[in-house]
Amino acid sequence: MTTQPSERRVALGSPSGFLAYGFGSGLAPWAPGTFGTLAAVPFALLLKNLALPAYLLLLLALFALGVTVCTRASERLGRHDPGGIVWDEMVGYWLTIALVPLHWAWLAGAFLAFRFFDILKPWPIRAVEKRFGGGLGIMLDDIVAAVYALLVLQLANLLINAYG
């Protein structure tokens, strides 16, 4: 009988595992996706200092990196999209905040909106998750959740500017 490596060993045993597990945040004993999103917040403060084209280009590169590291981690564990793989939540949060002001209220709202859509998985998020395998599937469903959250935040911004 062969045994699968433990999540801790995968998360801490290689650079790709360490990234896939959100610098270890995905090892949280409960709600690892929420802890992974929380781990993304300090980096968001740095990313928001970039000009939007550079920010989006970097996000594209981080997405591509995520496909690779999430594929490796899930293959090493022998499971598709283990909860501890949270690089997808991190990139999803960074996409969610791409167009909002750098202010704690917007960052918190982005956190809540992204987690809401990532947990609830309304159509087509769940369909995307089931349709694509490997690291691409792991990453894409969170990107769709981020787009939903980003749209909600943009609507809120529009309403605040129009009526606030």
C-alpha angles and dihedrals in degrees: 000000000000119000125214117238115259120257090243091055092048093044095048101027101076141016091250092051091047090054094042088053092050096250088310097311090114089066090073108131093234135021095011091172090058091048090048090052090049089052088056094059099079090049089049089062089058095043093051089065090068123093110258096253091051090044093053093045090051090048089054090052091047089050091052090047088050093054089056100043094042091050091051095047095046091047091050089052093044092229134102114242103346110200092245093064099094106158085102091058091049094052090042091055091047090053091047092057096043095104103029127095118264096254129124093241092055092044091050092046090050090050092052095043093048094047090047093056094038092054098038094042100198119192126325095017095074091044091052090048091054096040100056126053135205124012092334091061092044091054101038100059090056091048090055090048088050092051090052091049092045091053092050090050092048090051090050090050091049091051093046091051092046099044108011 
